[in-house]
Amino acid sequence: MSDFQTFAKEAEAALRDVFAPTPLQKNDHLSAMYEADIWLKREDLSPVRSYKLRGAFNAMRKLPDQKDFVCASAGNHAQGVAYMCRQFGVRGRIFMPVTTPQQKIQKTKIFGGDQVTIDLVGDYFDDCLNAAQAYCAEHAAHFLSPFDDEDVIEGQASVAVEIEEQLGRAPDQIILPVGGGGLSAGMISYFENRAQFTLVEPLGGACLWAALIAGKPVKLDKVDTFADGAAVGQIGQKTWERLKDVGLANVVRIPEDRICLTMLDMLNVEGIVLEPAGALAIDALKDLGRSISGRQVVCLSTGGNFDFER
């Protein structure tokens, strides 16, 4: 067992004091459609309806003497950090763009309670990031990266530990979305060559694809934010080191307009509410088609936080 696998298992075991493993559900509808054994890992059923609280938890538990944490996020990472600040009884400062929908601001306040202060800064994420890092430098607070942090990557890998325990083995294939790369880096580092991986990006935010072509992380000129949970302008440096050997053949890019159809299908047929990024893995089945026939496949439903007023 590698050091990383040991650390991921420790993170997963520690998480049990906070919430139970998320369900791994066989999906008969998709299995019949693709003639495969298809399972959904329901991260949309976590306490904050995404996997992001895992990485926040692991990073915080490794810093027991730190009482002040900071993040910059308008989405699932902010809610995960807020939830864990309340869990650990530490102070959280969350920087969000002024354009953040009220629904997301309110949910973050609910999860964090009195432990969290929210600062609305600038129109864009970079404005928030700069403000958050400046605050950390001035107040000796710890910045929690949404993905480019080894402790966060280990925490996200707890998803892989649960899948292996729930199935009793590594599946033949795992399909999951990529944003900054924290989840995918953790999953691949845990399973290594015991499972085939298909990584899925929104076409308007394919930063891993761009990095694989360039041979290094590069900043996208423009990012479509519809699939905001996976719409990242540049892959992380630490995550890149774990993903650089993936190969373009194992990366699928999905047009944003197609994601909507999958979200509607999952809602109408399965009664499952998914956010755009949370539907990417399921949508990628259309591209994989008969190549997965007869295989045991796990799709990660990474989040269910969607503002339908959009």
C-alpha positions, 0 to 999 in steps of 0.5 A: 500500500502506498503512502497516499493510499494510507493517507486517503484511508485515514481521511475516510476513517476520520470522516465517519465522525462527520457523515456516513459514506455517500450511497453507491447506487446501481442504475438500472436505466443507464445499465440497460441503455449501455449494456453495462453494469453502471453505478452512481456515486452520489456525492450530491447526497452529502451534507452540502450536496457535493464532495467538496467538504471532504477536502476541507475536512482533511485539511482542517483536521491536519491543522488542529492548532489553526483557528482561522481559515480562509477560502475564495469561492462562490460555490461548493468549496465555500459551502464545504469550508463553511460546514467544516468551520462549524464542525471544528468550531473554528473561524472561517472567512469566505471571500465571494464575488459581489455577483454571487447569487443570494441563494449561494450566499444564504446557503453558505451562511446556513452551513457556517452559522456564527463561525463564518464571515462572508466578504463580497469582493469584486466582480471576478474570482481573481479579485476574491482570490487576491483579497483572500490571500492578502487577508491570510498574510495580514491575519496569519490565517490558513488559506484553503485551496479548492484543489491545489493542496495535498491535504485537500487531494487526500481528502477527496480521495476518500471517495475512492476508498468508499467506492472500493469498500462498497463494491468490494473491489476496484471497478473496471472504469471510473468516469468523473468530472475535472475542474481544478483536478483535486478530485481526479488527482485523488481518485487516480492516485488511490486506484493507480492502474487498478481502474481505467479512468475517463475524465470529463470537462465542459467544452468551455472550460477544458483546462486539463485538455489544454494542459495535456496539449501544451505539456504544462498548465496553461491559462484559458483565454475564456471560460464558460461558467455554466458548469461552474463546478468544473469551469476552471481557467487553469489546472492546479500545479499539484494536481497536474503532477498527478494528472499529466500522464492521463493521455488525451484519449482518456479525456472527454469534452462535453458541450454545455448545451448537451449537459442540460439534456442530461440534467433534465433526463436524470430529473425526469427519469430518476428524480435526481437533481444534479448541477451541470458539473455533477451531470458531466460523468453521466453525459459522457456515457453518450461518447463512450457508447459501446466501449463500456458494454459488459463493464462495471462502470462508476459515474461520479455525481459530484454535486446537486447545487443548482440555481434553477432561476439561472 
